[in-house]
Amino acid sequence: MNRIKSINDLAVTGKRVLVRVDYNVPMDKNAVTDDTRVRASLPTLNHLIKNGARVVLLSHLGRPKGAPNPKYSLAPVAQHLSQLIKKPVAFVADCVGAQAEEAARTLKNGDVLLLENLRFHPEEEKNDPAFAKKLAGLGELFVQDAFGAVHRAHASTAGVPALLPSAAGLLLLKELDYLGRIKENP
């Protein structure tokens, strides 16, 4: 297998880095009940923060059927992530549009922004090129770290990486390493 371009190959300082994470986590009463997937993203996030990236996180949560639904909001995940990384995580109640653009544009080096659930827009699952372009416009680089979603041909997993310089995050690299070892020595 050819060497995969990794987050370590990107010059991230001062750059807006879109990171596709998998924060499809169990919730109860607007609280994360199992943060395994959020914690799995921390090595990539900490690397980006330490290296002065302006981090914009993209994720889905559940199956809201292409429309906003408070039950599937990522706002509680932003609060939980803030506790884990011991710094504020900004949150915008949409993943595209003027608010998302402004929030991404005004990030400082080391800041983290989590955008609202991608699946509140039916264009995400349809891999709509115009939607992918809107998402890509929020960043300068793209890091894929959502192993659980990487196989999907959605706007955030297939469309955006076709538009921005892209690399694998540390979690994705770890999962690929495990798969490679199993393949070589079942």
Secondary structure by P-SEA (a helix, b strand, c coil): cccccccccccccccbbbbbccccccccccccccaaaaaaaaaaaaaaaaaccbbbbbbccccccccccccccaaaaaaaaaaaacbbbbbbcccccaaaaaaaaaccccbbbbbcccccccccccccaaaaaaaaaaccbbbbcccccccccccccccccccccccccaaaaaaaaaaaaaaacc
